[in-house]
Amino acid sequence: MINRKLLTDPDFSEAQERRAAVRVFKDDHIVDSGGVIVRFDERTVVVQSGVGDLAYHSRAGCEFFELRKR
């Protein structure tokens, strides 16, 4: 697996369009893994892990990585 850090709006948009799995870190701990980005703006990223399972993450307080297979 390759982790690609998502930083810019185009990064988040590309991951959202490809429905790529993402991993979210906060304070150097994994707080979400395997979900897909369903919505984002300048302050918040919404990740869906399952049916009705939405998580709202602070864009400034977290680090986001797209999971890619080699």
N, C-alpha and C positions, 0 to 999 in steps of 0.2 A: 504494500500500500504506500502511496505517496500522499503526503499532506500538503495541500497548497493553501497558504494563508490568504484569506479574503480581507481586503483592505478598502477597496474603492467601490463606488456604486456599480460600475461595470463588472467587477468581480462578483458581487452579490447577484447581479442580474443574470450573469452567465450561469452561475450555480443554480439559480432558481429555474431558469429555462431548461437546463439539462436534468433537473430533478435529482441533482447530485446529493449524495449523503454528506452531511456535515457533522463536525465535532466541535463542541463549544467548551471553552475553558474559561474559568473565572478564578482568579487568585491561584493560578497554576494547578487547578483541579478540574477534571472533566465534569461538567454539569449536564451535558446533553451529548448524545452520540447516535448517529445513524438516521436522524430525521432529515427532512428536506425543508428548505426555505419556502414558505408560502407567501410571505410579505416582508417588506423591510422599508424603513425610511431612515432619516439621518440620526434618529435616536434609538430605534428599536428594530430587532430582527425577530420575526415569528417563525418558529420551527415546529413542524408537525411530525410526530413520531408514529402516530397511529390514528385510527378513526376517532375523532373528537379529542385527541391528545395534543393540545397546543401548548407551547412554552414561549414566553415572551422574555427576550434577553436584551439587556442594555448594550447598545453597540459600542459605547465608550468603555463600559466596565468589563467587557468580555473579549476574548479572541476567538475568531471563527476560522475553521479550516475545512476545506473541501477534501473529501476522501476519494482518491483516485487509485484504480488498480494499475499495476505496471503493465 
